[in-house]
Amino acid sequence: LAMVVGGNKFLKDWGFETVIFSLLIGLFISNIFSIPKWLKEALSSELFVKIGLVLLGTTVLFDDLLKAGALGLIQSCVVVFTVWNFCRKMKIDKEMSLMLSSAVSICGVSAAVATAGAIKGDKTKLSYVVSLVLVVAVPMILIMPGLAKLMGLPEDMAGAWIGGTIDTTGAVAATGAIYGEVALQTSTIVKFSQNVLLGVAAFLISIYWSYSKKEVTEEKPTLKVIWLRFPKFVLGFVAASLVFSFCVAPEVVSDAKPILKNIQGMWFALAFMSIGLETDFKSLITSENRRSTYAFLGAQAFNVVFTLLVAWILFGLIA
């Protein structure tokens, strides 16, 4: 239904892409009706979006990957370090602070889960952080493209801003797709740059936690943590880009691109529908963790402004 509605020419001309309708339909169902157990078990937004992102690699040629990836990695390092330290100064308990800091500064749910695993964190706190990330990401999908257009940002700069600000890979892809093809590619590559840092970040956090808490007696972390936390789908994206850049004839790439884009769109539609079905707006209203909510929103606001500045410098002045 979302793909049929999103394929309407009038709506597409106004910038309403399939991903918006996928998200809205999912949100409507999850917040109005009760989701049956069999449907909940079928929801796998992370898996669906990763399949779509690996397919996206077939349309991102290696030269573009190197250019955006290098700038994206620089942006990611600057943003992650600055935002993470900003979040750490929030007056909330240490365990929650670490999970929130990683979620905001690195890559949302994946970073929060990796951090919780690295410090053996409270699952209740992790669940709350994940809910915060998902709930806040939804309005950002709709608001950020409008803000970028209002400021007249070119697609690569807007993509860098989106990729460095929104916390989940799926929401980044959705927002980038709304703004344009170049924005989708740049935002995805920037988010991948942050994802690459996830393994290293989890390793450093686990070392910090192990040595800062004297009562912890577990075995100290090893380099194996980096590989265990590394997002493997990034390798699929790069492999797809390499194959279509160097191993497939240009005319074949040209002919296959629209077909692969449609298949990719189907997986993205499934992913964003799942995000909508998994998101419960009531979770923030009924939560007792108000201070953590305020800390997260404050950190996210700082992240939006600071990342825009870094994206403007790297993709506006340097690129």
C-alpha positions in Angstrom: 0.0 0.0 0.0 2.8 2.4 0.9 4.6 1.8 -2.4 1.4 2.2 -4.4 0.6 5.5 -2.6 4.2 6.7 -2.7 4.4 6.0 -6.5 1.8 8.7 -7.2 3.3 11.3 -9.4 1.7 14.3 -7.6 2.9 13.1 -4.2 6.4 12.4 -5.5 6.7 15.8 -7.0 6.0 17.3 -3.6 8.7 15.1 -2.1 6.5 12.5 -0.4 8.4 9.3 -0.8 7.3 5.7 -0.2 9.3 5.6 3.1 7.1 8.3 4.6 4.0 6.3 4.0 5.6 3.1 5.2 6.5 4.8 8.4 3.1 6.6 8.9 1.1 3.4 8.2 3.3 1.5 10.7 2.9 4.3 13.4 -0.9 4.4 12.9 -1.3 0.7 13.4 1.1 0.4 16.4 -0.4 3.3 18.3 -4.0 2.7 17.6 -4.3 -1.1 17.5 -2.8 -4.0 19.4 -0.1 -5.7 17.4 -0.6 -9.5 17.3 2.3 -11.7 18.5 2.9 -13.3 15.1 3.4 -9.9 13.5 5.7 -8.7 16.3 7.9 -11.8 15.7 8.1 -10.9 12.0 9.3 -7.4 12.5 13.0 -7.0 11.9 13.7 -3.5 10.8 17.5 -3.8 11.4 17.7 -6.9 9.1 15.5 -5.4 6.4 17.4 -2.1 6.3 20.7 -3.8 6.2 19.7 -5.8 3.2 18.5 -2.6 1.5 21.8 -0.8 2.4 23.9 -3.7 0.9 21.8 -3.3 -2.3 22.4 0.4 -2.1 26.1 -0.4 -2.5 25.5 -1.4 -6.1 24.6 2.2 -7.0 27.4 3.9 -5.0 30.6 3.7 -7.2 33.9 3.4 -5.5 35.2 7.0 -6.3 32.1 8.5 -4.6 32.6 6.0 -1.7 36.2 7.1 -1.2 35.5 10.8 -1.3 32.5 10.9 1.0 33.9 8.1 3.2 37.1 10.0 3.9 35.2 13.2 4.8 32.6 11.2 6.6 35.2 9.5 8.7 36.7 12.9 9.7 33.3 14.2 10.5 32.4 11.1 12.5 35.6 11.3 14.6 35.1 14.9 15.5 31.3 14.6 16.1 31.6 11.3 18.2 34.3 12.7 20.4 32.6 16.1 21.0 29.0 14.9 21.4 30.1 11.9 23.6 31.9 14.2 26.0 28.9 16.6 26.0 26.5 13.8 26.9 28.8 12.4 29.6 28.4 15.7 31.5 24.7 15.3 31.9 23.6 14.7 35.5 22.3 11.1 35.2 23.7 7.9 36.5 27.0 6.6 35.0 25.6 3.5 33.3 22.7 5.3 31.7 25.1 8.2 30.7 27.4 5.8 28.9 24.5 4.2 26.9 22.9 7.5 26.0 26.3 9.0 25.0 27.0 6.2 22.7 23.5 6.2 21.2 23.5 9.9 20.4 27.1 10.2 19.3 27.8 7.0 17.4 24.9 5.1 15.8 21.8 4.8 18.0 20.4 1.4 18.9 23.5 -0.5 17.7 25.8 1.7 19.8 23.5 1.5 22.9 23.4 -2.3 22.6 27.1 -2.6 22.1 27.8 -0.3 25.0 25.4 -2.2 27.3 27.2 -5.4 26.3 30.6 -3.9 26.9 29.7 -2.7 30.4 27.2 -5.6 31.1 24.6 -2.9 31.6 21.1 -3.1 33.0 18.7 -4.4 30.4 15.8 -2.2 31.6 17.9 0.9 31.1 19.0 -0.4 27.7 15.4 -0.9 26.7 14.5 2.6 27.7 17.5 4.1 25.7 16.4 2.0 22.6 12.8 3.3 23.0 14.1 6.9 23.2 16.3 6.5 20.1 13.4 5.1 18.0 10.8 7.6 19.2 13.0 10.6 18.7 14.2 9.4 15.3 10.6 9.3 13.9 9.9 13.1 13.9 13.5 13.8 12.8 12.8 11.8 9.6 10.1 14.2 8.7 11.6 17.5 10.1 15.2 17.4 9.0 14.6 17.3 5.2 12.3 20.3 5.6 15.0 22.2 7.7 17.7 21.3 5.1 15.5 22.6 2.2 14.7 25.7 4.2 18.4 26.4 4.6 19.0 25.6 1.0 21.6 22.9 1.7 23.1 21.0 -1.2 22.4 17.3 -1.2 25.8 16.1 -0.2 26.0 18.6 2.8 22.4 17.8 3.8 23.3 14.1 3.6 26.3 14.5 5.8 24.2 16.4 8.3 21.5 13.8 8.3 24.0 10.9 8.5 25.9 12.4 11.4 22.8 13.5 13.4 20.0 10.8 13.2 20.8 7.9 15.4 19.5 4.8 13.5 20.8 3.6 10.2 17.2 2.9 9.0 16.0 6.4 9.9 19.1 7.9 8.2 18.3 6.1 5.0 14.7 7.2 5.2 15.6 10.8 5.7 18.2 10.8 3.0 15.8 9.2 0.5 13.3 12.0 1.2 15.8 14.7 0.4 17.3 13.1 -2.8 19.5 10.4 -4.3 22.8 12.1 -3.5 21.7 12.9 0.0 20.8 9.2 0.5 24.2 8.0 -0.7 26.1 10.6 1.4 24.1 10.1 4.5 24.5 6.4 4.3 28.3 6.6 3.8 28.6 9.0 6.7 26.5 6.8 9.0 28.7 3.8 7.8 31.8 5.8 8.9 30.2 6.1 12.4 29.3 2.4 12.3 32.9 1.5 11.6 33.9 3.3 14.8 31.4 1.2 16.8 33.8 -1.7 17.4 36.6 0.5 18.5 34.3 2.6 20.7 32.9 -0.6 22.4 36.4 -1.8 23.0 37.5 1.5 24.6 34.3 1.7 26.7 34.7 -1.8 28.0 38.3 -1.0 29.0 37.2 2.2 30.7 34.4 0.5 32.5 36.5 -2.4 33.6 39.3 -0.3 35.1 37.1 2.5 36.5 34.9 0.2 38.6 37.1 -1.5 41.2 34.4 -4.0 42.2 34.3 -5.5 38.7 36.2 -8.7 38.6 35.3 -10.0 35.1 38.0 -10.8 32.6 39.4 -7.7 31.0 38.4 -7.0 27.4 40.5 -8.1 24.4 40.8 -7.0 20.8 38.2 -9.6 19.9 35.6 -7.2 21.1 36.3 -4.9 18.1 35.4 -7.7 15.6 32.4 -8.9 17.6 30.9 -5.4 17.7 31.8 -4.5 14.1 28.7 -4.0 11.9 29.2 -6.8 9.3 26.7 -5.4 6.8 29.2 -2.5 6.1 31.4 -5.2 4.4 28.5 -6.2 2.2 27.9 -2.5 1.2 31.6 -2.0 0.3 31.8 -5.4 -1.5 28.7 -4.5 -3.6 30.3 -1.1 -4.5 33.6 -2.8 -5.5 31.9 -5.4 -7.7 29.7 -2.9 -9.5 32.6 -0.4 -9.9 35.3 -2.8 -11.2 33.8 -6.2 -12.1 30.6 -5.3 -14.0 30.4 -3.6 -17.4 29.2 0.0 -17.2 26.3 -0.7 -19.6 25.1 -3.6 -17.4 25.4 -1.4 -14.3 23.2 1.2 -16.1 20.6 -1.3 -17.1 20.5 -3.1 -13.7 20.4 0.1 -11.6 16.6 0.8 -11.9 15.8 -2.9 -11.2 18.1 -3.0 -8.1 16.8 0.3 -6.9 13.2 -1.0 -6.9 14.2 -4.1 -5.0 16.2 -1.9 -2.6 13.1 0.2 -2.2 11.0 -2.8 -1.3 13.4 -3.7 1.6 13.5 -0.1 2.8 9.6 0.0 2.8 9.6 -3.2 4.9 12.2 -1.7 7.2 10.4 1.6 7.8 7.1 -0.2 8.2 8.7 -2.2 10.9 10.2 0.9 12.6 6.7 2.4 12.7 5.2 -0.8 14.1 7.9 -1.1 16.7 7.5 2.6 17.9 5.2 3.4 20.8 4.9 7.1 21.5 3.3 6.4 24.9 6.7 5.0 26.1 8.0 8.6 26.7 4.8 9.9 28.4 4.5 7.0 30.9 8.2 6.7 31.6 9.7 7.6 35.0 13.0 8.4 33.5 12.3 12.1 32.8 15.8 13.3 33.6 17.2 10.8 31.1 14.7 11.9 28.5 15.7 15.6 29.0 19.4 14.6 28.8 18.9 12.7 25.6 16.9 15.6 24.0 19.5 18.1 25.1 22.3 16.0 23.7 20.5 15.5 20.5 19.8 19.2 20.1 23.6 19.9 20.6 24.4 17.1 18.1 22.1 18.7 15.4 23.7 22.1 15.7 27.3 20.9 16.0 27.1 18.3 13.2 25.6 20.9 10.9 28.6 23.1 11.5 31.1 20.3 10.9 29.2 19.2 7.7 29.2 22.8 6.4 33.0 23.0 6.9 33.9 19.6 5.4 31.3 19.3 2.6 30.8 23.1 1.9 34.2 24.7 2.3 36.7 21.8 1.9 34.9 19.3 -0.6 
